[in-house]
């Protein structure tokens, strides 16, 4: 949406540096990963041998029918990296509108926030419902979902940062390569990428500073699969 709004206002996509600043990332490598992921999912197209050559192919389903009119210059300035205000991604979508209370976001579904999840050393298992988190309806598929606050940095190369809120689809099965909530020894919950190695299960970090942990299949239970992420700026 940041790219879309910039193109609408100026006719030129933002640079990787501008996107890095807008998302409060420390390096452009995170932007490269996000752009690649959006391209693989059919939202963006990169034109070869052209600078800033990003074309919006489609918008998220929940945004396509509710696009606001073209921004005024003052609104565009508030969206620029030097004028970003702190808030949620939903706030950025409506910079000139009053902020909606939690649970009243347009087109949102309330998902229970049930605790914290470690993207590092496993911590205590899931807790009881703490609050409701409004989640865009397009992020929610079939079945039940819940939200967890991420602590730790072992999944940063998958675009998951400390303090993010992840949206999890409840499931007791997952395919190798998927990011899951894993319950280890019925006691510790962690967010990791699942890898199956024969009769063992590897819980793989997305940060070279952390080692991959290998467990017997009977020690790990899948508690859900990652389907979305919400970040406050």
Secondary structure, DSSP 8 states (H G I E B T S, - for coil): -HHHHHHHHHSS---HHHHHHHTT-SSHHHHHHHHHHHHHTTSEEE-TT-TT-EEE----HHHHT-------HHHHHHHSGGG--SSBHHHHHTTTS----TT--TTEEEEEEEEEEESSS-EE------EEEEEEGGG--SS-EEEEEEESSTTGGGT--TT-EEEEE--S---TT-EEEEEETTTEEEEEEEEEETTEEEEE-SSTTS--EEEEGGGEEEEEEEEEEE-B-
